[in-house]
Amino acid sequence: MLVQINTDKNIEGHKRMNDFFEEEIRKDLARFDELVTRIEVHLEDENGDKGGKNDKRCVIEARIEKKNPIAVTSNGDTPEKAFYDALHKMKRQLTTEKEKIKAH
């Protein structure tokens, strides 16, 4: 599974953060390795320098072989909070998708 982390200009996407997020994705989504070919994470600050509550957004997109991609979105006060909420949603979505594939 290829993991790609993208940040906008308002969120500093340093190597340590990217490595940490990638490790969390690989750990939490390991059971979907045979299903998912690529995971893309997009982190952005919706308000830029203005600040605000729940203004950090994380979109996680999973590319599944021979299927349409699945995307989830979550907002939080910090990039980490938005990321973990989105990762939890993605895990639920992939579990559902895997069960659908097994049923056929």
Backbone torsions as a table, in degrees:
resi	resn	phi	psi	omega
1	MET	NA	124.2	176.7
2	LEU	-86.4	134.8	179.2
3	VAL	-119.5	129.4	-179.9
4	GLN	-127.4	127.2	-179.7
5	ILE	-111.0	127.6	178.7
6	ASN	-124.5	137.7	176.0
7	THR	-128.2	154.6	175.5
8	ASP	-84.5	-178.2	-175.8
9	LYS	-69.6	-15.1	-178.0
10	ASN	-92.2	-10.6	177.9
11	ILE	-116.8	121.7	-178.6
12	GLU	-73.5	113.5	-178.3
13	GLY	-96.7	73.6	-178.6
14	HIS	-82.8	162.3	-173.6
15	LYS	-58.7	-41.0	-178.5
16	ARG	-61.6	-43.0	178.8
17	MET	-65.6	-45.7	179.7
18	ASN	-60.7	-43.9	178.6
19	ASP	-62.1	-41.5	179.7
20	PHE	-64.2	-47.5	179.2
21	PHE	-62.0	-41.6	179.5
22	GLU	-63.2	-41.7	178.4
23	GLU	-62.2	-42.4	178.9
24	GLU	-63.6	-41.2	179.0
25	ILE	-63.8	-48.5	-178.9
26	ARG	-61.6	-38.4	-180.0
27	LYS	-69.6	-49.0	-174.8
28	ASP	-75.0	-28.2	-176.0
29	LEU	-110.0	16.4	-176.9
30	ALA	-57.2	-36.1	-177.3
31	ARG	-71.8	-5.5	178.4
32	PHE	-106.4	13.2	-177.6
33	ASP	-55.2	-39.1	-177.9
34	GLU	-75.9	-14.7	-177.3
35	LEU	-97.4	-41.4	-172.1
36	VAL	-99.6	130.2	177.6
37	THR	-94.6	-31.9	-178.2
38	ARG	-152.7	144.2	174.0
39	ILE	-120.4	129.5	174.6
40	GLU	-117.3	131.6	178.5
41	VAL	-115.4	129.9	177.9
42	HIS	-121.7	116.3	178.3
43	LEU	-110.5	133.3	178.3
44	GLU	-148.3	155.2	175.7
45	ASP	-103.9	110.2	-173.9
46	GLU	-66.9	-27.6	-177.3
47	ASN	-103.6	-1.1	-179.3
48	GLY	60.5	-130.9	-177.3
49	ASP	-75.3	-11.2	-176.6
50	LYS	-68.8	-29.2	-175.6
51	GLY	79.7	-175.8	179.1
52	GLY	140.6	166.3	-178.5
53	LYS	-84.9	137.8	179.0
54	ASN	52.4	41.0	-177.4
55	ASP	-96.5	0.5	175.9
56	LYS	-95.5	128.4	-177.5
57	ARG	-119.6	139.5	176.3
58	CYS	-125.4	127.5	174.1
59	VAL	-116.3	125.9	175.8
60	ILE	-115.4	127.6	179.7
61	GLU	-118.9	129.3	177.4
62	ALA	-109.2	127.0	175.9
63	ARG	-95.3	123.0	-177.8
64	ILE	-111.9	133.8	-178.4
65	GLU	-58.8	128.0	176.9
66	LYS	63.3	21.5	178.3
67	LYS	-137.8	165.7	173.7
68	ASN	-70.8	149.0	177.6
69	PRO	-64.6	155.1	175.4
70	ILE	-113.6	133.4	179.1
71	ALA	-129.4	142.0	175.0
72	VAL	-130.7	153.4	-178.8
73	THR	-132.2	143.7	175.6
74	SER	-148.1	146.6	176.3
75	ASN	-114.3	151.3	178.4
76	GLY	-158.4	173.5	178.6
77	ASP	-73.8	-25.3	179.5
78	THR	-130.2	158.4	175.9
79	PRO	-58.9	-36.6	-179.3
80	GLU	-65.0	-42.9	179.3
81	LYS	-63.6	-45.9	179.0
82	ALA	-62.4	-40.4	179.5
83	PHE	-62.5	-49.9	-177.5
84	TYR	-64.2	-37.9	176.9
85	ASP	-64.5	-43.9	179.5
86	ALA	-66.3	-39.0	179.0
87	LEU	-63.0	-40.3	177.4
88	HIS	-63.0	-43.6	177.7
89	LYS	-62.2	-41.6	-179.0
90	MET	-64.5	-39.9	179.3
91	LYS	-60.8	-41.9	177.8
92	ARG	-64.3	-43.8	-179.0
93	GLN	-63.7	-42.9	-179.4
94	LEU	-68.6	-33.6	175.8
95	THR	-62.2	-45.0	178.2
96	THR	-62.2	-44.6	-179.3
97	GLU	-63.3	-40.9	179.8
98	LYS	-64.8	-39.1	178.2
99	GLU	-66.3	-38.0	177.6
100	LYS	-62.8	-42.8	-179.8
101	ILE	-65.5	-40.8	178.1
102	LYS	-62.8	-35.7	-177.5
103	ALA	-66.7	-24.7	-178.3
104	HIS	-92.4	NA	NA
